[in-house]
Amino acid sequence: VEREQLTRANGYTDPASRRVVIGADLSPAQAAKTALHEAAHAMLHADLEPAAYLEHRGIAETEAESVAYVAAGVLGLDTSAYSIGYVAGWSHGDADTIKGTAANVLKTAHQLVDNLVSA
């Protein structure tokens, strides 16, 4: 995990190199939320081929941000001001998309929090 100046996103994960980059200019709270988001990508989407990721990016982004939102909430960080709009955008406001990702989101959020608090 590294911090760098980014112009297009708050962070990204490169599954091939196992590298996670978080924007250097983010506030501590936004950086923590972004780290949770990128950890969710690493946990859920690291095995996806790039073409498959791009084909299903809306679902992948919906899942990753939802995991970040849930995990951050459990850890006492309210990310709703950012996360709700992000999820709404990537899911196109489709409740079925959000419902369809719920099981993966909850399972992954709990695994992530468990790993963080036991570390």
C-alpha positions in Angstrom: 0.0 0.0 0.0 1.4 3.3 -1.1 0.3 7.0 -1.1 0.8 8.9 -4.4 -0.5 12.0 -6.1 -3.5 10.9 -8.1 -5.6 13.0 -10.5 -8.4 10.6 -11.6 -9.4 8.6 -8.6 -9.0 8.4 -4.8 -7.1 5.1 -5.1 -6.7 2.0 -7.2 -5.7 -1.7 -6.9 -3.4 -3.4 -9.4 -4.2 -7.1 -8.8 -1.3 -8.3 -11.0 1.3 -6.5 -8.9 -0.7 -6.7 -5.7 -0.2 -2.9 -5.3 -2.7 -0.6 -3.7 -2.4 3.2 -4.1 -4.2 5.7 -2.0 -4.3 9.4 -3.0 -1.7 11.5 -1.1 -4.0 14.5 -0.9 -6.9 12.7 0.8 -7.9 13.6 4.3 -7.1 10.9 6.9 -10.8 9.9 7.0 -11.1 9.7 3.2 -7.8 7.8 3.0 -9.0 5.3 5.5 -12.3 4.8 3.6 -10.4 4.5 0.3 -8.1 1.9 1.9 -11.2 -0.1 2.9 -12.6 0.2 -0.6 -9.4 -1.0 -2.2 -9.0 -3.8 0.3 -12.5 -4.9 -0.7 -11.4 -5.0 -4.4 -8.4 -7.1 -3.4 -10.6 -9.5 -1.5 -13.4 -9.7 -4.0 -12.0 -9.0 -7.4 -8.3 -9.9 -7.5 -8.9 -13.0 -9.5 -10.9 -11.2 -12.2 -9.2 -10.9 -15.6 -9.1 -7.2 -16.6 -11.7 -7.6 -19.4 -14.1 -9.3 -16.9 -13.5 -6.6 -14.4 -14.3 -3.9 -17.0 -17.4 -5.8 -18.1 -18.7 -5.9 -14.6 -17.2 -2.8 -13.2 -20.5 -1.4 -12.0 -21.1 -4.4 -9.8 -17.4 -4.4 -8.6 -17.5 -0.7 -7.6 -20.9 -1.2 -6.0 -19.5 -4.1 -3.9 -16.2 -2.4 -3.0 -17.8 0.9 -1.9 -20.6 -0.9 0.0 -18.0 -3.0 1.8 -16.1 0.2 2.7 -19.3 1.9 3.9 -20.3 -1.1 6.1 -16.7 -1.7 7.5 -16.1 2.0 8.1 -19.4 2.2 10.0 -18.5 -0.7 12.2 -15.2 1.0 12.9 -16.9 4.3 13.8 -16.3 6.2 10.6 -19.4 7.7 8.8 -18.7 7.7 5.1 -22.3 8.2 4.0 -21.7 11.6 2.5 -19.4 10.0 -0.1 -20.4 6.4 -0.2 -24.1 6.7 -0.9 -23.6 8.8 -4.0 -20.8 6.5 -5.2 -22.9 3.4 -4.8 -25.9 5.1 -6.4 -23.8 6.1 -9.4 -22.1 2.8 -10.0 -25.3 0.8 -9.4 -27.3 3.2 -11.6 -29.7 3.5 -8.7 -30.9 -0.1 -9.3 -32.1 -1.6 -6.0 -31.7 -5.1 -7.5 -28.0 -4.6 -8.1 -27.5 -3.5 -4.5 -29.6 -6.3 -3.2 -27.7 -8.8 -5.4 -24.4 -7.7 -3.9 -25.6 -7.7 -0.3 -24.4 -11.2 0.7 -20.9 -10.6 -0.7 -20.8 -7.1 0.8 -21.7 -8.3 4.3 -19.5 -11.3 4.3 -16.5 -9.3 3.0 -17.1 -6.3 5.3 -17.2 -8.6 8.4 -14.0 -10.5 7.3 -12.2 -7.1 6.7 -13.2 -5.8 10.1 -12.3 -9.0 11.8 -8.9 -8.9 10.2 -8.3 -5.3 11.2 -9.4 -5.6 14.8 -7.4 -8.8 15.3 -4.2 -7.5 13.7 
